Amino acid sequence: MQTAFLKLVAADIQQRFGNDLSEIAIVFNNKRPITYLKKHLAEVYGQAIWSPQFFTIQEFFKLSTNDAEASPLGQFFQLFKIHNELLAAEGKEPETLEEFYPIAEIILSDFGQLDYDLVPIDQLYMELYDNTKIDIAFQHLTQEQQGFIRQFWQSFSIAGHSGVQERFLQLWKRLPILYTKFKETLKAAGQTNYPTIYRDLVESKATLQDFTSSFKQILFVGFNALNRAEAKLFRQWQEEGKALFYFDADSYYLDDNMQEAGLFIRRNIFQTGLVNALGSSPNIIGNRTSTVNLYASTGKISQTKLLYDILEKQNNKEQTSAILLADENLLVPLLQSLPDVNPNITTGYPLTQSPIYGILDLWMEVHLEISQLKRNKISYQTIETFINHPLTQVSLEDKLQIQKEIADKQLFEIALEELHFKSALPQFFVPIVHAAQLIPSLITIVDDLLHSISAHERIRQIDNNLLIETKKTLNQLLLGFETVAPLSISFQIGLIKKAISPINSAIEGNPLEGIQIMGLLESRCLNFDNVYILGANEGILPKTSNSPTFIPNSLRRAYGLPILENQDALSAYLFYRHFQYSEGIHIFYNGLVDESSTGEESRFIKQLEFESKFNFERKIQQQTIQFADKTTEIIIEKQGEVWEKMYQDFIVDQKRISATALTTYLQSPLQFFLKHIANIKEPPSISQEFEMNKLGTVIHNVMEKIFLPFKDEKDFTPTNILQQHFNQIESFVVREIGFQYQVELNSTSDLNSLQRIMLKIACEYIKMYLEYDIANYKAFRIIELENDTDYTLPFPISINGKEEQVTLYGIIDRVDEVLTHDDRIISRIVDYKTGGDSVIFREIDQVFAPNTENKALIQTLFYAYVFEQKTGRKQLEPHLYVARKMREEGTLFNGKEGVLTADFLAFQKENFVGFLSNILSEIFNPEIPFRHNPDATIYPSDPYTLFYREASKWAENEESV
């Protein structure tokens, strides 16, 4: 690496001033370089010396006044008060804080810029007023014509402005008065701000006679873009022999007027007349031919993943390294992607990207919703977000209980008075009665968080800092709100979010060791052996937007105020200077074109690639396709504890095997293990989509209620009697929905939106089932309705050559006898289905097979077999009532080989018993492990997908190989 800039500064200081530096002041733009210069001074001197005094530029200028610094929020409230006083003096209605706030920030920013650059306030705003009048009155004229009119403004009379336009014209006239009174009010309160300090110094209004007199020499190190106040003071102090200037520059961009990176230093040296204490600048960039690594990533966050791979491979322990964030939004993704390094971060960890902001934002959204909708209910998503947030410290037991209750009752909204659980934030859901309680209530939440964090054995310093700064800001807002009329909750929340969003906390490490992480602006004066620049996209480096202002570009140029091109020049300088010193240069940008990125690297890179001798080595990230290794498939061997549990549960304890368990095994043996042996239950959840399983339960239970009065009747009952029950269906369904969701429902008005949909569909399906019976049969006799206790059946299987038995059971929806219109009596077993099942199948061999093509047929034959064996009744026809298809397809199973009835049915029942025996023997065969069937359909709603997804990948890879 070339000799670092601060090393050159340290050597020059030693040569100029010897060992006594006690009366020397060294001033930087920011604090970061101070540590590095101290280190270099220690290396250069090699002995103990009197240390110089170090300042940032603002700390140095602050020496000129005894006034306290006014906070940004304090200035805002002062400005608001004065503005309304001026409106009252003009005979106008005062503005509300909500009306004034959007323009207040712009006014304060413009005032500050005008002070820094010593612009005559009255003159500029009068010109703004005149220009605006012309723009309004002569919008139909060209820009050149309007410019001509401005020169002869006094000759014209203008009228007819709209209300909004007139309001701004009056504002331009009022702003000089507002500026003066604002400054007077701050001064009377013993307060000031930095723009005022700068202007007062130049205009000799500083309270201290000559605050620089206590220093023999003032060294200004690493300055680039100077405002007019700095330039004037620096020139004055140089002429008085008090100041020296150390500019970090390279002749590559300094001597070339076309290079924007040298714009400000050229101004400083050639226009302002400041002398570089280091002498002429060398041409380092122009002579370098080293390699620059340029990485195009496949996404914004992917840049940090690429960096991880590069840092892992490099061994630069003896070298200095820095990660520079052109896009500072990449800080959190970067921290999550760093390898095992020791980072020092003074960019600051932002509150907005911390868990603290998440919980504070949730609190504000909760109370905004409550206040706006005037109700005491909140959504279940809000509750789930709260209980799952790490800072709320809701116990696992309470969390599971809450989730279960929400899922069982399908509670889309929960009343605030029903929230009973312990957390670190007991006041979180307490309603705010008056808008004035908002900030005090939020401060209580912050205090609770501070108390909760401090209760840990290890205090999280970053969280602690963020919370303390947040509380300070909230207290400042509270003081300001006390001086104005009552504000709405929604406006207060908007202002709170804006006020706390800039808060951040430094993650302090050793600035001289490990890897340094900072923004480009913070890297001024600093040099590193290796730099890694993230976010070097066009539109980010340089930025394409400027701060909002009321002063148009034409006036900004005329008065020498900063414009967008100035920001470009500063960004170029901050970028180029690292090419002077660093040996390892790695630049990353998002190469993906999307709504937030053009996919192009910064034009600074293109300029250097075209104009310099650097060798840019481009690397485009490719998403590698990784084939899963065979070992990624989950295979559960039937041995050890697994086999012991299976044997104990199903053979010794006779745990029952249902038709659903059987078809689960046919779809995926691994899923059968997870559900029925490992007993991994589906997590409780609430769905905003329609739940077919709930609908099916409601329909089954209502059908049972309708037919229950006819059970055990010896005589046949005419089917047309079912017509009389149609008017009961709705009330039956409403009560059943209430039972399923564990809520009391007295009428349809008590149902939520999804429950209303369920009611409508359930009523239609039930009517469809009953209408089918009325249309196709003369009479019926109910033999059995749903029963899940009596219909169990022992079934023999062979395990390791020894006969054992398992227990089968089935929930029988309905067993009946029906009288057809041609007076035939048919014994049936009926299963109701509400989903996409069908009575049609292709090949019976494909039904009696793993991954069966018709699970409903397997289940219905299973029920028929258990019932027939248990009761001795034979020749039951399996019927499937599929509401969506029964009118077109009927209810009898049928395939290419015929309808499943009479002799064909009897034959397939025998086949089914053999198939059942084989499958059960396979389940309990110790030699056949549980593994996922890769041909099985995986549904998005399947909660076990994560367990066997890898198995499907493995099978695909095997096939491709």
Helices and strands as residue ranges (DSSP letters): H 5-17, E 24-28, H 32-45, E 53-56, H 57-62, E 68-69, H 72-89, H 97-116, H 121-137, H 143-151, G 153-155, H 163-188, E 191-192, H 194-202, E 217-221, H 228-239, E 243-246, H 251-254, G 260-262, H 263-266, I 267-271, H 284-287, E 291-297, H 302-313, E 321-325, G 328-330, H 331-337, E 343-350, G 351-353, H 355-373, E 377-379, H 380-388, H 396-409, E 413-415, G 416-418, G 435-437, H 438-454, H 461-481, H 489-500, E 504-507, E 515-519, G 521-523, E 530-534, H 553-558, H 564-576, H 578-581, E 584-590, H 603-611, E 615-620, G 630-632, E 635-636, H 640-646, I 647-652, E 656-657, H 659-667, H 669-672, I 673-677, H 692-707, G 708-710, E 717-718, G 719-728, H 729-740, G 748-750, H 753-776, E 777-785, E 792-799, E 802-809, E 814-820, E 825-833, H 844-847, H 855-871, E 877-882, H 886-889, E 894-895, E 898-899, H 902-923, E 930-931, H 945-960
